[in-house]
Amino acid sequence: MVDAITTKDSHLASFPATLFTLDEGHEKLAQTIGSLARKEAQAHGLTLLKIDIRPAWSHESDEQTGIVIDVEVKATAPERFSYWDAVCERLHQLEASLSPEEQRFLNDDIALIVSRS
């Protein structure tokens, strides 16, 4: 089970690391999402292999401010989709408690990717 969430500064040499600086509120939101992902994996009996937070590739976000929360679980295809659906439901519940700025960041700038191994 994953104990830490990895924040990657850059995945491309031409992508300046300074573009991936999250302010304290957004960093806290990203960490909260990682924590939700961890709890849902436990609830579904899945092994969580990694959680990476990284800048979005150009095909993942229209804005250079977008981030990707990349979650890898050990699961079958149906388990992965069930897990992804549960995490999305938890994010929907979380959204109601956020400030308008955090809601915008969650909806417009964060992409959640769930892969399986």
C-alpha positions as CSV (number, residue, x, y, z in Angstrom):
1,M,0.0,0.0,0.0
2,V,1.2,3.5,-0.8
3,D,2.3,5.6,2.2
4,A,3.3,8.8,0.3
5,I,2.0,10.8,-2.6
6,T,4.7,11.8,-5.0
7,T,4.7,15.3,-6.5
8,K,6.7,15.4,-9.7
9,D,8.1,18.8,-10.7
10,S,8.3,18.1,-14.4
11,H,8.0,15.3,-16.8
12,L,9.4,17.2,-19.8
13,A,12.7,19.0,-19.9
14,S,11.0,21.9,-21.8
15,F,8.2,22.2,-19.2
16,P,9.5,24.7,-16.6
17,A,9.2,23.3,-13.1
18,T,8.0,26.7,-11.9
19,L,4.7,26.1,-13.7
20,F,4.0,23.3,-11.3
21,T,4.2,25.3,-8.1
22,L,0.9,24.9,-6.3
23,D,-0.2,27.5,-3.8
24,E,-0.9,26.2,-0.3
25,G,-4.7,25.8,-0.8
26,H,-4.3,23.9,-4.0
27,E,-1.6,21.7,-2.6
28,K,-3.9,20.9,0.3
29,L,-6.7,20.0,-2.1
30,A,-4.4,17.8,-4.2
31,Q,-3.3,16.0,-1.0
32,T,-6.9,15.6,0.1
33,I,-7.7,14.0,-3.2
34,G,-4.8,11.6,-2.8
35,S,-6.1,10.7,0.7
36,L,-9.6,10.0,-0.7
37,A,-8.0,7.8,-3.4
38,R,-6.1,5.9,-0.7
39,K,-9.2,5.4,1.5
40,E,-11.3,4.2,-1.5
41,A,-8.6,1.7,-2.4
42,Q,-8.8,0.3,1.1
43,A,-12.6,0.3,1.0
44,H,-12.5,-1.7,-2.2
45,G,-9.8,-4.1,-1.0
46,L,-7.4,-2.9,-3.7
47,T,-3.7,-2.5,-3.5
48,L,-2.7,1.1,-4.2
49,L,0.6,1.0,-6.0
50,K,1.3,4.8,-6.5
51,I,-0.2,8.2,-6.5
52,D,1.7,10.8,-8.5
53,I,0.7,14.5,-8.8
54,R,2.3,16.0,-11.9
55,P,1.8,18.8,-14.5
56,A,-0.7,17.9,-17.2
57,W,0.6,17.0,-20.7
58,S,-0.8,19.3,-23.4
59,H,-3.3,16.6,-24.5
60,E,-4.6,16.2,-20.9
61,S,-5.3,19.9,-20.3
62,D,-5.8,23.0,-22.4
63,E,-4.2,25.1,-19.8
64,Q,-0.6,25.0,-18.6
65,T,-1.8,25.2,-15.1
66,G,-3.5,21.8,-15.2
67,I,-2.4,19.0,-13.0
68,V,-2.9,15.2,-13.2
69,I,-3.4,13.0,-10.2
70,D,-2.2,9.6,-11.5
71,V,-3.4,6.7,-9.4
72,E,-2.2,3.1,-10.1
73,V,-4.0,0.2,-8.5
74,K,-3.6,-3.6,-8.6
75,A,-7.1,-4.5,-10.0
76,T,-9.0,-6.2,-12.7
77,A,-10.6,-4.0,-15.3
78,P,-14.1,-4.1,-13.7
79,E,-12.5,-3.4,-10.2
80,R,-10.6,-0.4,-11.7
81,F,-13.8,1.1,-13.1
82,S,-15.7,0.5,-9.9
83,Y,-12.9,2.1,-8.0
84,W,-12.7,5.1,-10.4
85,D,-16.5,5.6,-10.1
86,A,-16.3,5.5,-6.3
87,V,-13.4,8.1,-6.2
88,C,-15.4,10.3,-8.6
89,E,-18.4,10.1,-6.3
90,R,-16.2,11.1,-3.3
91,L,-14.8,14.0,-5.3
92,H,-18.4,15.1,-6.1
93,Q,-19.2,15.1,-2.4
94,L,-16.0,17.0,-1.6
95,E,-16.8,19.6,-4.1
96,A,-19.8,20.8,-2.1
97,S,-17.6,21.7,0.8
98,L,-15.1,23.7,-1.2
99,S,-14.8,27.4,-1.8
100,P,-15.7,28.7,-5.3
101,E,-12.0,29.0,-6.2
102,E,-11.3,25.5,-5.0
103,Q,-14.3,24.2,-6.9
104,R,-13.0,25.9,-10.1
105,F,-9.6,24.3,-9.6
106,L,-11.1,20.9,-9.0
107,N,-13.4,21.0,-12.0
108,D,-11.1,22.9,-14.5
109,D,-7.5,22.1,-13.6
110,I,-7.4,18.7,-12.0
111,A,-7.5,15.4,-14.0
112,L,-7.8,12.1,-12.3
113,I,-6.3,9.1,-14.1
114,V,-6.7,5.6,-12.7
115,S,-4.6,2.8,-14.2
116,R,-4.2,-0.8,-13.3
117,S,-1.4,-3.3,-13.2
